[in-house]
Amino acid sequence: MFELKDKIALVTGAGSGMGRTHALALASQGTKVAVTGIDESKCIPVVEEIKTKGGEAICLKLDVSDKASVDAAFDETIKQFGRLDILVNNAGIYVPKPALELTEEEWDRTIDINLKGQFFCAQRAAKEMMKNKWGRIINISSIASGQIGIGMAEGAHYTASKGGIIGMTETLAIEWAPFGINVNVIGPGAIDTPMVQAAQIPKEAMSALLAGIPLKRIGRPEEVSAMVVFLASEEASYITGATFYVDGGWLAS
Ligand code: NAD
């Protein structure tokens, strides 16, 4: 089950946190991975780790907010690996700011990276995947995405971008189903990555957060990567347009 031998994947924001573990997890199932990031130097150790474990990977610079950079990285992936089967739209930023203080520039930067970036990576990926009538696009949203998810103080720009990903995914799933491309969302809860570490959540606030999570701990990046591997696999063939929360039961409580 979940063998992904000789599939070709591109992971964005793969130099740290969950992007890194998504790349490693896919590679461990036999997938060749384009490990991409805005800072190439962070991707090199990930590629080396994959190669040490016997996998195949390349490192590419990719700023998801810049369409020319998106096109260049996808072109290079196709040049080196011949096609594309799997896209993990993982890159994202979270810069907390009270809504009353948010500037136009801060709003635009978050939307450009978290939402526009995912769209143009997905569009470019779909143009490749439709040639082979097989594709998996996995968009990383968040529990902080409104509706079934939650709102988050100081995250109006972030929750807007993450909620937008869910609506966008449902639409892309409908449009691209005839081409054999499945598009789904993963909404992680609180996961132990540089993003959460940078937020420097005070001890009391962290205790309160954990109290609301049935599993009483924050998640490990690998626990989200397991869902990535499943959604990327052939076994997920009848799943598209869906959102899966990996949150330790947070939304259930
Ligand atoms: P992270 O900060 O380690 O990862 C984000 C990555 O995106 C970094 O490698 C960063 O360099 C990259 N990035 C930033 N701007 C970029 C750009 N313009 N182009 C390309 N790459 C860029 O944190 P993480 O927690 O691993 O985040 C991964 C994803 O998971 C993000 O989309 C984040 O919003 C989402 N998420 C995280 C949590 C959590 O609790 N950690 C919860 C829900 C959702």
Residues whose N, C-alpha, C, O or C-beta is under 5 A from the ligand:
A	BS01	NAD	G13 A14 G15 S16 G17 M18 G19 G37 I38 L62 D63 V64 S65 N90 A91 G92 I93 I113 I140 S141 S142 I143 P188 G189 A190 I191 T193 P194 M195 V196
